[in-house]
Amino acid sequence: VVPYFRLARPDEESVDEDYWFALTVILQLVQAQQWYPLLVHCRAGAHRSPNVAIVAESMFSGRKWADVALDARAIRPDIDQGEQVFAQTLIERFLREQS
């Protein structure tokens, strides 16, 4: 079984309460069921998916978001660092939850 979840959101839209809730429930389910590896994708692969993947890895490993983001950007330097509304609000929301 390969579970598939679709949480479409344009780069121009913020991460609201409903989206955040759905994303965290899905990531908690993936972790609890150990459905690895986790594939996260979006159209270009530089905005939504890598930031969601950074959040997932940080949640799964317990590492700080900044450390995971540095590792990810060492591999793919063009990952959005909050220039787009989606990435900005996702990062802000996750950092609030992490503190």
MIZAMI-274457 format. One record per residue: residue in one letter; x, y, z of N, C-alpha, C in turn. Coordinates in nm, 2 decimals. Example, Ala and Ser with C-alpha at 12.3 -4.5 7.8 and 13.67 -1.06 7.14 Angstrom:
BEGIN
> A;1.32;-0.57;0.78;1.23;-0.45;0.78;1.32;-0.33;0.78
> S;1.28;-0.22;0.71;1.37;-0.11;0.71;1.29;0.00;0.79
//
This chain:
BEGIN
> V;0.08;-0.12;0.00;0.00;0.00;0.00;0.09;0.12;0.00
> V;0.06;0.21;-0.09;0.13;0.34;-0.10;0.02;0.45;-0.08
> P;0.02;0.51;0.04;-0.08;0.62;0.07;-0.05;0.74;-0.01
> Y;-0.15;0.81;-0.06;-0.13;0.94;-0.13;-0.23;1.04;-0.07
> F;-0.17;1.15;-0.04;-0.24;1.27;0.02;-0.22;1.39;-0.07
> R;-0.32;1.46;-0.10;-0.31;1.58;-0.19;-0.35;1.70;-0.11
> L;-0.26;1.79;-0.09;-0.29;1.92;-0.02;-0.24;2.03;-0.11
> A;-0.32;2.06;-0.21;-0.28;2.16;-0.31;-0.30;2.30;-0.24
> R;-0.20;2.38;-0.27;-0.21;2.52;-0.22;-0.11;2.60;-0.31
> P;-0.16;2.71;-0.37;-0.07;2.80;-0.46;0.03;2.87;-0.37
> D;0.14;2.91;-0.43;0.25;2.98;-0.36;0.20;3.11;-0.30
> E;0.09;3.17;-0.36;0.04;3.30;-0.32;-0.05;3.29;-0.20
> E;-0.09;3.17;-0.16;-0.18;3.16;-0.05;-0.11;3.12;0.08
> S;-0.16;3.17;0.19;-0.09;3.14;0.32;-0.14;3.01;0.37
> V;-0.06;2.96;0.46;-0.10;2.84;0.53;-0.19;2.88;0.65
> D;-0.32;2.84;0.63;-0.42;2.88;0.73;-0.44;2.76;0.83
> E;-0.53;2.78;0.93;-0.55;2.68;1.03;-0.59;2.55;0.98
> D;-0.68;2.55;0.88;-0.72;2.42;0.82;-0.61;2.34;0.75
> Y;-0.53;2.42;0.67;-0.42;2.35;0.60;-0.32;2.30;0.70
> W;-0.29;2.38;0.80;-0.19;2.34;0.90;-0.23;2.21;0.97
> F;-0.36;2.21;1.01;-0.42;2.10;1.08;-0.41;1.97;0.99
> A;-0.45;1.98;0.87;-0.45;1.87;0.78;-0.30;1.82;0.76
> L;-0.21;1.91;0.73;-0.07;1.88;0.71;-0.01;1.80;0.83
> T;-0.03;1.86;0.95;0.03;1.79;1.07;-0.04;1.66;1.10
> V;-0.17;1.64;1.08;-0.23;1.51;1.10;-0.17;1.41;1.00
> I;-0.16;1.45;0.88;-0.10;1.36;0.78;0.04;1.32;0.81
> L;0.12;1.42;0.85;0.26;1.39;0.89;0.27;1.30;1.01
> Q;0.18;1.32;1.11;0.18;1.24;1.23;0.14;1.10;1.19
> L;0.05;1.08;1.10;0.00;0.95;1.05;0.12;0.88;0.98
> V;0.19;0.95;0.89;0.30;0.90;0.82;0.40;0.85;0.92
> Q;0.43;0.93;1.02;0.53;0.89;1.12;0.49;0.77;1.20
> A;0.36;0.77;1.25;0.31;0.66;1.33;0.31;0.53;1.25
> Q;0.28;0.53;1.12;0.27;0.41;1.04;0.40;0.38;0.98
> Q;0.50;0.47;0.99;0.63;0.46;0.93;0.62;0.43;0.78
> W;0.54;0.52;0.72;0.53;0.51;0.57;0.64;0.59;0.51
> Y;0.76;0.53;0.51;0.88;0.59;0.46;0.92;0.51;0.34
> P;0.99;0.58;0.24;1.02;0.72;0.24;0.90;0.80;0.20
> L;0.90;0.92;0.25;0.79;1.02;0.22;0.82;1.10;0.10
> L;0.74;1.10;0.00;0.76;1.18;-0.12;0.66;1.30;-0.11
> V;0.72;1.41;-0.13;0.65;1.54;-0.13;0.68;1.61;-0.26
> H;0.58;1.65;-0.33;0.61;1.71;-0.46;0.51;1.83;-0.48
> C;0.56;1.92;-0.57;0.48;2.03;-0.62;0.52;2.06;-0.76
> R;0.47;2.15;-0.82;0.50;2.17;-0.97;0.65;2.20;-0.99
> A;0.71;2.30;-0.93;0.85;2.34;-0.96;0.95;2.27;-0.86
> G;0.91;2.24;-0.75;1.00;2.18;-0.65;1.09;2.27;-0.58
> A;1.06;2.40;-0.58;1.15;2.49;-0.51;1.08;2.57;-0.40
> H;0.95;2.56;-0.39;0.87;2.64;-0.30;0.80;2.55;-0.19
> R;0.69;2.49;-0.24;0.60;2.42;-0.14;0.66;2.29;-0.10
> S;0.69;2.20;-0.19;0.74;2.07;-0.15;0.86;2.07;-0.07
> P;0.97;2.14;-0.10;1.09;2.13;-0.01;1.06;2.19;0.13
> N;0.98;2.29;0.14;0.95;2.34;0.27;0.86;2.25;0.35
> V;0.77;2.18;0.29;0.69;2.08;0.36;0.78;1.96;0.40
> A;0.88;1.93;0.31;0.97;1.82;0.34;1.06;1.86;0.46
> I;1.10;1.98;0.47;1.19;2.03;0.58;1.11;2.02;0.71
> V;0.98;2.06;0.70;0.89;2.05;0.82;0.88;1.91;0.86
> A;0.86;1.82;0.77;0.84;1.67;0.80;0.96;1.62;0.86
> E;1.08;1.64;0.80;1.20;1.59;0.86;1.23;1.64;1.00
> S;1.20;1.77;1.02;1.22;1.83;1.15;1.13;1.76;1.25
> M;1.00;1.74;1.21;0.91;1.67;1.30;0.95;1.53;1.33
> F;0.99;1.46;1.23;1.03;1.32;1.24;1.15;1.30;1.32
> S;1.25;1.38;1.30;1.38;1.36;1.36;1.40;1.44;1.49
> G;1.32;1.54;1.51;1.33;1.62;1.63;1.44;1.73;1.62
> R;1.50;1.74;1.50;1.60;1.84;1.48;1.53;1.97;1.46
> K;1.61;2.08;1.48;1.56;2.21;1.46;1.53;2.24;1.31
> W;1.43;2.32;1.29;1.40;2.35;1.15;1.52;2.41;1.08
> A;1.59;2.51;1.14;1.70;2.57;1.07;1.81;2.48;1.03
> D;1.84;2.38;1.12;1.94;2.28;1.08;1.90;2.19;0.96
> V;1.77;2.15;0.96;1.72;2.07;0.85;1.72;2.15;0.72
> A;1.68;2.28;0.74;1.68;2.37;0.62;1.82;2.39;0.56
> L;1.92;2.40;0.65;2.06;2.42;0.60;2.10;2.30;0.52
> D;2.07;2.18;0.58;2.11;2.06;0.50;2.04;2.05;0.37
> A;1.91;2.08;0.37;1.83;2.07;0.24;1.89;2.17;0.14
> R;1.92;2.29;0.19;1.97;2.40;0.09;2.11;2.37;0.05
> A;2.18;2.29;0.12;2.32;2.25;0.07;2.31;2.16;-0.05
> I;2.20;2.09;-0.06;2.17;2.00;-0.17;2.10;2.08;-0.29
> R;2.00;2.16;-0.25;1.93;2.24;-0.34;1.92;2.38;-0.30
> P;2.01;2.47;-0.34;2.02;2.60;-0.29;1.90;2.69;-0.32
> D;1.82;2.66;-0.43;1.71;2.75;-0.47;1.58;2.73;-0.39
> I;1.59;2.65;-0.28;1.47;2.64;-0.20;1.42;2.77;-0.15
> D;1.29;2.80;-0.16;1.23;2.92;-0.11;1.26;2.94;0.04
> Q;1.31;3.05;0.07;1.34;3.08;0.21;1.24;3.18;0.27
> G;1.12;3.18;0.22;1.01;3.27;0.27;0.97;3.38;0.18
> E;1.02;3.37;0.05;0.99;3.48;-0.05;0.84;3.47;-0.09
> Q;0.79;3.35;-0.10;0.65;3.33;-0.14;0.56;3.32;-0.01
> V;0.44;3.36;-0.02;0.35;3.36;0.09;0.33;3.22;0.16
> F;0.32;3.12;0.07;0.31;2.98;0.13;0.42;2.95;0.22
> A;0.54;2.96;0.16;0.66;2.92;0.24;0.68;3.01;0.36
> Q;0.66;3.14;0.35;0.67;3.23;0.46;0.58;3.19;0.57
> T;0.45;3.17;0.54;0.36;3.13;0.65;0.38;2.99;0.70
> L;0.42;2.90;0.62;0.45;2.76;0.67;0.57;2.77;0.77
> I;0.67;2.84;0.73;0.79;2.85;0.82;0.76;2.91;0.95
> E;0.68;3.03;0.94;0.64;3.10;1.06;0.56;3.01;1.15
> R;0.46;2.94;1.09;0.37;2.86;1.17;0.45;2.74;1.24
> F;0.54;2.68;1.16;0.61;2.57;1.22;0.71;2.62;1.33
> L;0.77;2.73;1.31;0.86;2.78;1.41;0.79;2.82;1.54
> R;0.67;2.87;1.53;0.58;2.90;1.64;0.55;2.77;1.72
> E;0.51;2.67;1.65;0.48;2.54;1.71;0.60;2.47;1.77
> Q;0.72;2.49;1.71;0.84;2.43;1.76;0.89;2.49;1.89
> S;0.86;2.62;1.91;0.91;2.69;2.03;0.83;2.66;2.16
//
